[in-house]
């Protein structure tokens, strides 16, 4: 998952466009994870880049297909920093 930031390239510029802010296995002692074991945060410059990543990026789509059989569930949360 973390390698996607280095592997996904923009269709026009051919440079990486996904900023991986971090991620990993949960270690919270609070017990509020609701079954989630891992978290990852990705950042995109704009909505167009996020849309491309989700719908067309071949590296991302291949990754998603490769983990379908090993995931029990996935939860995705999109947010705009600072907007409440």
C-alpha beads as a LAMMPS data file, in Angstrom:
LAMMPS data file: protein, C-alpha beads

84 atoms
83 bonds

1 atom types
1 bond types

-500.0 500.0 xlo xhi
-500.0 500.0 ylo yhi
-500.0 500.0 zlo zhi

Masses

1 110.0

Atoms # bond

1 1 1 0.000 0.000 0.000
2 1 1 2.714 2.463 0.945
3 1 1 4.590 1.777 -2.311
4 1 1 1.698 3.150 -4.377
5 1 1 3.026 6.660 -3.823
6 1 1 6.169 5.741 -5.728
7 1 1 4.534 3.542 -8.347
8 1 1 1.516 5.590 -9.473
9 1 1 2.409 8.092 -12.176
10 1 1 0.277 10.887 -13.579
11 1 1 -1.001 10.174 -17.106
12 1 1 0.117 13.547 -18.466
13 1 1 3.297 14.373 -16.569
14 1 1 4.458 10.779 -15.987
15 1 1 5.621 11.833 -12.522
16 1 1 4.368 10.548 -9.184
17 1 1 1.260 12.341 -7.986
18 1 1 0.180 10.495 -4.839
19 1 1 1.620 11.803 -1.587
20 1 1 1.693 9.062 1.027
21 1 1 1.578 10.711 4.409
22 1 1 1.965 7.439 6.252
23 1 1 0.254 4.374 7.502
24 1 1 0.620 1.074 9.242
25 1 1 -0.818 -1.382 11.726
26 1 1 -3.040 -0.126 14.526
27 1 1 -1.540 0.022 18.010
28 1 1 -4.067 2.198 19.844
29 1 1 -4.808 1.160 23.438
30 1 1 -8.242 2.845 23.338
31 1 1 -10.094 -0.056 21.707
32 1 1 -12.138 2.157 19.387
33 1 1 -10.901 0.676 16.089
34 1 1 -14.161 -1.137 15.274
35 1 1 -12.233 -4.011 13.731
36 1 1 -9.882 -1.907 11.605
37 1 1 -6.293 -3.121 11.839
38 1 1 -4.424 -0.794 9.462
39 1 1 -4.706 2.851 8.398
40 1 1 -3.120 4.741 5.503
41 1 1 -3.316 8.419 4.574
42 1 1 -2.833 9.528 0.973
43 1 1 -2.986 13.092 -0.279
44 1 1 -3.828 14.385 -3.750
45 1 1 -3.207 17.823 -5.198
46 1 1 -6.749 18.092 -6.557
47 1 1 -10.025 16.234 -7.119
48 1 1 -9.024 15.310 -10.676
49 1 1 -5.949 13.442 -9.440
50 1 1 -7.968 11.616 -6.792
51 1 1 -10.583 10.646 -9.385
52 1 1 -7.878 9.337 -11.731
53 1 1 -6.314 7.318 -8.900
54 1 1 -9.625 5.753 -7.918
55 1 1 -10.987 5.037 -11.382
56 1 1 -8.148 4.771 -13.896
57 1 1 -4.682 4.407 -12.399
58 1 1 -3.581 0.920 -13.520
59 1 1 -1.154 0.462 -10.609
60 1 1 -3.833 1.285 -8.031
61 1 1 -6.479 -0.833 -9.756
62 1 1 -4.087 -3.802 -9.949
63 1 1 -3.284 -3.409 -6.256
64 1 1 -6.980 -3.317 -5.309
65 1 1 -7.646 -6.465 -7.355
66 1 1 -4.697 -8.235 -5.718
67 1 1 -5.993 -7.729 -2.163
68 1 1 -9.715 -8.377 -2.702
69 1 1 -9.480 -11.968 -1.485
70 1 1 -7.498 -11.201 1.674
71 1 1 -9.492 -8.247 3.027
72 1 1 -12.397 -8.836 5.366
73 1 1 -13.528 -5.244 5.011
74 1 1 -12.248 -1.830 3.992
75 1 1 -13.290 1.597 5.133
76 1 1 -12.427 4.725 3.168
77 1 1 -12.711 8.255 4.513
78 1 1 -12.015 11.268 2.314
79 1 1 -11.553 14.674 3.897
80 1 1 -10.353 18.175 3.182
81 1 1 -7.786 19.290 5.780
82 1 1 -9.096 22.050 8.014
83 1 1 -12.713 21.765 6.838
84 1 1 -15.084 20.745 9.634

Bonds

1 1 1 2
2 1 2 3
3 1 3 4
4 1 4 5
5 1 5 6
6 1 6 7
7 1 7 8
8 1 8 9
9 1 9 10
10 1 10 11
11 1 11 12
12 1 12 13
13 1 13 14
14 1 14 15
15 1 15 16
16 1 16 17
17 1 17 18
18 1 18 19
19 1 19 20
20 1 20 21
21 1 21 22
22 1 22 23
23 1 23 24
24 1 24 25
25 1 25 26
26 1 26 27
27 1 27 28
28 1 28 29
29 1 29 30
30 1 30 31
31 1 31 32
32 1 32 33
33 1 33 34
34 1 34 35
35 1 35 36
36 1 36 37
37 1 37 38
38 1 38 39
39 1 39 40
40 1 40 41
41 1 41 42
42 1 42 43
43 1 43 44
44 1 44 45
45 1 45 46
46 1 46 47
47 1 47 48
48 1 48 49
49 1 49 50
50 1 50 51
51 1 51 52
52 1 52 53
53 1 53 54
54 1 54 55
55 1 55 56
56 1 56 57
57 1 57 58
58 1 58 59
59 1 59 60
60 1 60 61
61 1 61 62
62 1 62 63
63 1 63 64
64 1 64 65
65 1 65 66
66 1 66 67
67 1 67 68
68 1 68 69
69 1 69 70
70 1 70 71
71 1 71 72
72 1 72 73
73 1 73 74
74 1 74 75
75 1 75 76
76 1 76 77
77 1 77 78
78 1 78 79
79 1 79 80
80 1 80 81
81 1 81 82
82 1 82 83
83 1 83 84
